[in-house]
Amino acid sequence: MVFVTGGTGYLGRPLVERLVARGHRVRMLVRVGSEGKTPAGVEIARGYDLTGVRTMVHLIGVPRPAPWKGELFRTVDLPMALEAMERARRARVSHFVYVSVAQPAPVMRAYIDVRRQCEQALGASGLAYTILRPWYVLGPGHLWPHALRPLYALAERVPTWREGARRLGLVRREEMLRALVWAVENAPERGRVLDVPTIRALGAR
């Protein structure tokens, strides 16, 4: 059983559909009024019903993060992630999957700070976990950074820029989804972090 929060979103819905297609039982945390957005074949949960759950995938967050949404990151993303971790800990969930962000970076500092706090809390929770650190996920409605690909290609060839360009590289939604499925199906004994190069490598499988 996989419990998914944020399962109707940009990553959540296609992830849930893939997990169901691969034979996983999926239970989704669904807000009242959002039932119609739920993919077929999943169980609907109004709260944190974690009975029988092996893995929790936490995807709730402010949509389309931007520098001016710092207060929302602190009042929505942070408490929701901390609550999910605590619920998982109490229910003895075996594996917690969390989508963070590539770091360090020169922009989006409030967003990165909240994600860093969540990572630290997860590390201290005692849960086995997988943290994925994409920078920007390309996909439907998220295409404008394609224009930056030539700059990224150039930066990766310059030794002094190479590490940063790879850490803050672009990933396709398909790559993220494959990495998320892999994370669900390959739980670690303790904790691990999947950075952009690793997400790309898993996405190429």
JOCOR-V993871 format. One record per pair of residues at least 24 apart in sequence whose ideal C-beta (glycine too) atoms are under 8 Angstrom apart, sorted by the first residue. I is the first residue (numbers start at 0). J is the second residue. D is the distance in whole Angstrom. If there is no record, write none. Layout:
i=(I I)
j=(J J)
d=(D D)
//
This chain:
i=(0 0 0 0 0 0 0 1 1 1 1 1 1 1 1 2 2 2 2 2 2 2 2 2 2 2 2 3 3 3 3 3 4 4 4 4 4 4 4 4 5 5 5 5 6 6 6 6 7 7 7 8 8 9 9 9 9 9 9 10 10 10 10 10 10 10 11 12 12 13 13 14 14 14 14 14 15 17 17 18 18 21 21 23 26 28 47 47 47 47 49 49 49 49 50 52 52 53 53 53 53 54 54 54 54 54 54 54 55 55 55 55 55 55 56 56 56 57 57 57 57 57 57 58 59 60 64 64 66 66 66 66 66 68 68 69 69 72 72 72 73 73 76 76 76 77 77 77 80 80 81 81 84 84 84 84 84 85 87 87 88 88 88 92 93 93 94 94 94 94 94 94 94 95 95 95 95 95 95 96 96 96 96 96 96 97 97 97 97 97 98 98 98 98 99 99 99 100 100 100 101 101 101 101 101 101 101 101 102 104 104 121 122 127 127 127 127 127 128 128 128 129 129 129 129 129 129 129 130 130 130 130 131 131 131 131 131 131 131 132 132 132 132 132 133 133 133 133 134 134 134 134 134 134 135 135 136 136 136 136 136 137 137 137 137 138 138 138 139 141 144 145 165 165 166 166 167 168 168 168 170 170 170 170 171 173 174 174 174 174 174 175 176 177 177 177 178)
j=(24 25 26 51 52 53 54 25 26 52 53 54 55 56 183 26 27 28 44 47 48 49 52 54 55 56 92 27 28 55 56 58 28 55 56 57 58 59 79 83 57 58 59 60 37 38 41 58 33 36 37 58 62 62 136 138 140 141 172 58 98 136 172 175 176 179 58 36 38 172 176 56 58 176 179 180 41 176 180 180 183 180 184 183 52 59 82 83 86 90 86 87 90 92 90 90 92 92 93 94 186 92 93 94 95 96 183 186 83 87 92 94 95 96 96 179 183 83 84 95 96 97 98 98 83 98 107 110 106 107 108 109 110 109 110 109 110 109 110 113 109 113 113 114 117 113 116 117 117 120 117 120 117 120 121 124 126 124 124 126 124 125 126 126 127 186 126 127 128 129 183 186 187 121 124 126 127 128 129 128 129 131 179 182 183 121 128 129 130 131 130 131 133 179 130 131 132 132 133 134 132 133 134 166 167 168 194 195 132 134 167 190 190 186 187 188 189 190 187 190 191 182 186 187 190 191 192 193 190 191 192 193 175 178 179 182 192 193 198 192 193 194 195 198 170 175 195 198 166 167 168 169 170 195 169 170 169 170 171 172 175 169 170 171 172 171 172 173 172 172 169 169 195 196 194 195 195 195 196 199 195 198 199 202 202 202 198 199 201 202 203 202 202 201 202 204 202)
d=(5 8 6 5 5 6 8 5 7 7 7 5 8 6 6 5 8 7 7 8 8 6 4 7 5 7 7 5 7 8 5 7 5 7 7 5 6 5 8 6 7 3 4 7 7 8 7 7 6 4 7 6 7 7 8 7 8 7 7 6 7 7 7 6 7 7 5 7 6 7 6 7 8 6 5 7 6 6 6 7 7 7 8 7 7 8 8 7 4 8 6 7 4 6 8 7 5 7 5 7 8 7 7 4 8 6 5 7 7 5 5 7 5 7 4 7 7 5 8 7 7 5 7 6 7 8 7 5 7 6 8 7 8 8 8 3 7 5 5 4 7 6 5 8 8 5 6 7 4 8 7 6 8 6 6 5 7 8 8 6 5 6 6 7 6 6 7 5 7 7 8 4 7 6 8 5 7 5 8 7 5 7 7 5 6 6 6 7 5 7 8 5 7 8 5 7 5 6 7 7 5 6 4 5 5 8 7 6 7 7 6 8 6 6 6 6 6 7 8 5 8 4 8 6 8 6 8 7 7 7 5 7 7 6 7 7 8 5 6 6 7 5 7 8 5 6 6 6 8 5 6 7 7 6 5 7 8 6 7 5 5 6 7 5 6 7 3 8 8 8 6 8 6 6 6 6 7 5 7 7 6 5 6 7 7 6 6 6 7 3 7 7 8 6 5 6 6)
//
